């Protein structure tokens, strides 16, 4: 049984569908990338999954449990985590407060120690306000906070956006480590070639529909399709 299953998922903000008839799966401990040109519907698909879209049809299953009728907040108690592109930390809180504000975490101090093993730089800044962190450190804090409830699936929306090139590889390396910690990843990323390089499978969207899917290595080898949807190298 796949960890995440989207069946015939369609939806939008009005009567017009922005994403249409999407079938998508993520397996346990797998990294899957959603790629496509600007306006292809990638972020809208993520919002449909998270319950943030006002009108959705189709079915969403996480580890066999239907999320379709659950409110957005309820979905995060089923094993779903989300790191948005912006506003992903509380700048006025300290690093420690950002990590402990997450609700529903059992043995929270023990879990905090486990999460911080992945983010040693945060260990040194626990009493510092999050607004004073560098861009890369803020992204690490966003990842760490999302990991606190021990999710089964982490959804990432443009995790390398606005980061300096020197930090991009560090973020991808962090994403690569998540399945080894028992967390599958569904990622929307403009740096699609780099994202597919660390993914097992990928889906390419165009005008709200999936036009190509398969093993990431096969997608990258399809020069005609990658040039059309991912740009030339």
N, C-alpha and C positions, 0 to 999 in steps of 0.2 A: 504493500500500500504506500503510495506517494505521500510525503509529508504535507505538501500543499497541492491542491487541485482547484483550478479555475475551469469551469465548464460553461461554454457559450456565454461568457460575460460581456454584457453590453451596458452602456449608460452614458449619462451626460448631465449637464446642468439645466437643460430645458428639454423640450420634446425631441430635440435632435441629438442622436447618439454621437459622442466623441470617440468612444471606443466601441467596437462592434464584434461580437461573436468570437471572443478570445478564449482559446483553450490553452492552458499553461500548467505545467507541473514543476515542482521542486522536490527532489528526493532528499532523504535524510543525509546530512553532512555533505551537501552539494552546494556549489556556487553557480548561480544562474544569472546571466546578464540580459537586461532588456535594452536594446539599442534601436537607433533610428534617427532620422533628421529632426531638427527643431519642429515642433508642432505635430509630431507623429502620434501623440497620445500617450507617451510613456508615463509622465507624471499623473495623468488622469487615471490610467490603469492602476497605479499605486494607490491613489485616493479611493478608487472603487474597492480595492482589497481591504483598505483600512476602515471603510465605513464613512468616509468623508465626502462622498459624492451623493447629492440629493436623490438621484434616480438611478437605480441599478437593477438589471435583470440578469438571471443566470444563477450559478451555484458556486459557493466558495467553501472549501473544506480544508481544515487544518488538522492534521493527524486524525482524520476520520470524523471530526466534529464540524457541523455546519456553522459557519459564521454569518450566513446570509442575512438572518433576521436580527443579529446582535448589533447593539449600538457600538459606536467607535470605542468608547472606553471599555466596554465589556470584552472586546476582542483582544485587548492587551493582557487580559487575565487568562487567555487560552494558550499562551506560549508565543505570542507575536510581539516583536519589538520593532521600533521604527526610529531611524535617525534622519530627520528632515534636512534639507539643504541649508536652511536658515533657521534662526531662532531655536537652536537645538540645545542650548544651555541656559541657565539662569545666571546672568552676569552679576547680579547684585549679591549672590550667595557665594560662599567659599566653595572650593573644590569638594571638601568633605560634605558640606551641606547639600551640594548638587547630587552627590552619590547616595546620601542617606534619605533624601526626600522621596525616593521611590517607594510606593506603597506595596504592601503584600509580600515583602521579602522576609523569609524565615531565617533566623540566626544571622541577622544582617551584618554584624561585625565579622563573622566568619566569611560570609559571602564577599564582603568588602575586601578582605585580605586576598581572597582567591582572584577577584577581578584585578586588583592592583598588581598582581604578578605579571599581567600583560602590559601594564602601563607604569613602569618604574618612575618615569618622570613626574607623574602625578603624586607619587608618594612624597616627593620633596616639596610639594606645593599645596598640601592639604588645607592649610590655613589661609591661603591666598584667595582673593576674590577672583571668580572666573573671568570677569571682564578684563583682568590684568594679564591673562594668559596670551601667548602667541596664537596665531591661527592654527598651527599644527597641534598645539596643546589643547586648544578648545575642541578640535575634532576628536582627539583622543578622549577627552572628558565626555563628549557626546556618546562615543562608542561605549565607554565604561559604564555610563549611566544606563544605557540600553541593555547592557549585559547583567545588571544587578538582579533582575527577577529570574535569571536562568532561562532565557527564552529558547524555544525550539527553532525559530526562524527570525532572522533579522532582515528588515527591509531597509535598504539604503537608497536615498534619493540624492544623486550627484555627490558622492562623498569626497571627491577631489576638487569640487568647484571652489574657485577663488584662492586655491592654495598655490604657493610658490612651487615651481617645478621640482625643486629639491625635496619637497615634502610629499609629492605625489606618489613616488615609489614606496615611501614609508607607509602611506595609507593603504596601498594595494597589498603590501606585505602583511599588514595587520588584518586585512580582509582575508587573505590567504590562510591565516592561522585560525580563523573562527571555526571552520569545520572540525579542526583537531580538538576544539573545546566542546564539540557536540552541538554547534550552532550552524544551521544551514543559512545561506545568504541568497536573497533576491535583490539585485542591484540595478538601478538605472544610472547610466554613466555616459557623459558626452565623450570621454576618452575611451570609446568603445573597443578599439583594438587592444588597448592595454587591459581593459576589463575582461575581454574574452580570453586573453592570454592566461588569466588565472582562473577561468571558469571551466566547468565541465560542459555546460550547454548554454545556448543563447536563443533569444527570440528577437527578430527584427520587425518593428512596426512601421507602417506607412499609412497615413491618413486613418489612423485608428484601427487598422486591421493588421493581423500578423501575416506577413508576406513570406517569411522564411524562418525556419527553426531547425535545430539539430545540435549535434556536437559542436562545441566552440571551435575545435580544430578544423572541422569541415567548413564552418561558416567563414573562417579566416582564409581558407584555401580557395574559396569561391571568389576569384578576383573581380569578376563582373559585378556581382551583387555587393561586395564590400566597397568597391569604388562608387557604386550608385548610392548606397545608404550610409557608408561609414567614411567616405572620402578617400582620396588617394593618399598613399604613404608619403 
